[in-house]
């Protein structure tokens, strides 16, 4: 088996293999992942036939593994474990100290055998977005982006400037913040494809749950009448209460797991909503 870097010409394969799982990715989603981590998305092949793929993203000292999938007729051949080990080596070679992923609960034992440890649970919710009266969030512009990134780093232990900058470029109408006296106190972004809309990251001062809810409401207003999903740490009780109050219903849970450690450095009280699970 050969594991090589994913290129743009591999994107149709990535869409096809994840469609087998019903994950709803579009070609532009994988191209965005390749652009964010050009050397860190991988395809496994056997005799020049593609049999699996995974993606990674890195943010300085913390990195993420996502989209680990093997063709359904090639399971039980250790393809998935070899890809994950390859991804761990890639991230360690970049001096990434904390390596995480989100695992479906039925796959936790698989990742434990590779060396990952469970840390916390995340619940994924969905709703049909509805319009509400504006709550004061403003669309983020390029000038405000560095301040948003600085705020993000209060709660997420990495530099997500590339990710947040790309999301601002691709979805400028779905990136909101609330400021007080020139300081960011919270932000949220959304992103959509013809198959799905997702919300996150959704970050806020943990002492300001009202601000967090206002951000979410204004984002949902922009996403009017779309099926929209969000992932929330079950340890953030304020976020759980807000999403339920806004009509979200829980679909499933995943486990946040970290390689060789349960110490991740994330302040879950300020992380109200996680972005797409494959990006951390």
N, C-alpha and C positions, 0 to 999 in steps of 0.2 A: 504493500500500500504506500502511496505517495501523498504527502500533505504539502500543498503549495499555496502561495499567496493568491487570493481571489482577485480577479481583474474584472473590468466592466463587462467583458464578453461572457463572464460566468453569471451575471445577474439573472438572466432568464432561468437558469438552473436553480438558483437560490429561491426564486419565486415559486417555481414548480415544486421543489421539495418541501418548502414551508406550507404551500397550499395543501399538501397531503395531510398536514397537521391542523389545517383550518386556521392558521394564524393571521391571514389577511394582509400580508405584505404586498407592496407594489414595487415595481422596478426602481422608482425614485427613492424608496426607503433604503434599499441596499446600496444604491449609488451614493447616498448620503453617508452611510456607514463606511464605505470604502474611502470616500473623501476625507472623513474624520480620522481614519486610521488606515492609511494606504498599505502599510506592511503587516497589518494585524487582523485581516479577515482571511479565512482559509477555506480551501476546498480539498477534500480527500478523494482520491481516485484509485481505482484498482484496474490495471491493464487498460489505462486511458479511459475508463468509464467512471464518471463522477458518482460517488456513493455517499457523500456527506459534506457538511459545511458547518462553520461557526464564525462568529464575529467577536472582535474585542474593541473596546474603547479605553483610552487611558487619559488620566487627568493629573499628570505629575506623579505624586506618590500613591495614588489609588487607581486601580484599573478594573475593568469589568469584562466578563465573558458572557456572551449572549448567543441566542439562536443555535444552540447545539442540536443538530438533527442529522439522523442517518436514514438512508432510504429504507422503507419499511421491510423490503425483502432481504436486507443485509444486517438486520439487528442480530445481537448475540455474537458478533464477530470482533468485539473490542474496538470497533472503529471510533465510536464516540469517546471512549476513554483515552485513546491515543490522540485524538484531536484536542481534548481538554488538556492533556499533559503538554502537548505542543504549544498551546496557547499560554499555559503557565510559564513555560520556558521563555517564550517571546516577551511576556510582560516583565519577568524577572530580569531579562537582558536589558530592558529599558529602565531598570532600577525602580520598578514599581514595587512598593513594599507591602501594599494591601491589595489582594486580588479577590474580588467578590463575584457572585452570580446569584440569580434568582432561580430556584428549582421548584418545579411542580412537586407536590408532596410525595407523589409515588416514585419520584426519582431521587429523593434525598439519600437513600442508601447507596445509590450509584455514585454520587459525588463524595459521600463519606469514604468510600473505598479508595478514592483518588487522593484524599487528604483534606477535604473541605469540612468545615464545622458549621452546624446550624447556629444562627445568631438571633434572628427575630423573624416574625411572620408579617407578611404583607397581604392585605385583602384587595382584590380588584372589584370595583363597583362599576355599574353602568346606569345610564338614564337617557331619556330623550330630553335634550336641552330645551329650555323654555326662556322666553323673554321676561325680564324684570326691569324695574326702574333703575337707571344708572346709579351706581354706588360710589362713584368718584375715582375709579381706576383710570389711569392714562395709558395710552399706547406708548410703549418704549421706543425711543429713537436711538440712532447710532451714538449720539452724544451721551445718552444716559447709560449705555451698555456697560462701561467700566464700573460705574457705581453699582449697577445690578450685580455684576460679577463679584465685586467686593462684598456685597451683602450676602451673596450665595455662599461665600467662603466662611462665613460665620457658622454655618451649619453643615456644609459638605466639605470634607477634608481634601479638596483638590481644586485645580484651576479649570473651570469649565468654560473658559472664554471661547474656545473654538466651537464647542457645542452650542452655546447660547448665541454666539454671533451667527452661526449657520441657521439656527432656527429663526432669528430675527430677519435674516435675508429671505428665507423661504416662506415664512408665515408672519409678515410684519403686522398684519391686522389682528393677530391672536396673541400678542405679547404685551402684557399689562403690568404696571406697577402702581403702587401708592407711595407717595412721599409726604414727609412732614418736615418743614423747615429745611428743605433741600436734601433730606436724608431718606433713602429708601427704607421702608418698613415692611415691605412685602412685594412679591411679584408672582405672576403665574403666566404660563404660556400654554397654548393649545396647538395642535397640528392635525391636519386632516388629509386623507386620501379618499378616492371614491369608495373604498371598502370600509373605512373606519375613521373616527375622530378620537383623539386622546388628549388628556389634559395633564400637564406636568412637564417640568418641575413646578411645584406650587410651594413657595417658601414664604415664611412670615415670622415676625417676632412672636415667640410663643406666648408672650403676655398680651398679644393683640388678636385673640381669636375672632373678634368682630371684623377686623381688617382682613383677616384671611377669608372670612365668609364673603365679604364684599368683593374681593378679588375673584373668587370663584363665581359669584353671581354675574359679574360683568363679563367674564369669559363665556359662561353659559349663554348669556344673551346674544353674543356674537355667533355662537354655534347653534342658534335657534333651529329646532326641529330635527337636529341630527342625533343619532345614537352616539353618545359620548361616554368614554370610559376613563377611569382614574384609579390609580393604585395608591393605597394608604397603609402606612405602618399601623398595625393593630395596637401598638404601644402609644400612638398619638390619639388620646381619647378625644381631644378637641376636634381633630380632623374627622374622626369617625362620626361624631355627633353632627358636624356640619354637613357631610355628604348625605347622611341619612335624612337630615332636615330638608335638603335640597332635592330629595326624591330619588337618590341613588339606591340601587339594590345590589347586594353582594352577589358576585358570580362564583368566585373561587378564591383560594388562598395559595400563596407560594411561600417558600422559605428563603430568607436571605442567608447565604452561606459564604464563608470566607476561608481562604486557603491557609491551613495550619494555625488558624487563630479565630477567636470570636471577637477580637478587638478591632473595630472598624473605624473609629474616630468620628462617626456621624452623630450629629445632635438631632435625634429623631423628634424632639419637641418642636423644632423649627422647620422640620421637613413635613409639611402638611400633605403633600402629594408627590409621588415619585414620577419621573418621566417615563418614557417607554422602558419596559423592564430590561430590554437587552442593552440599554445604555447606562444603567445604574441610576 
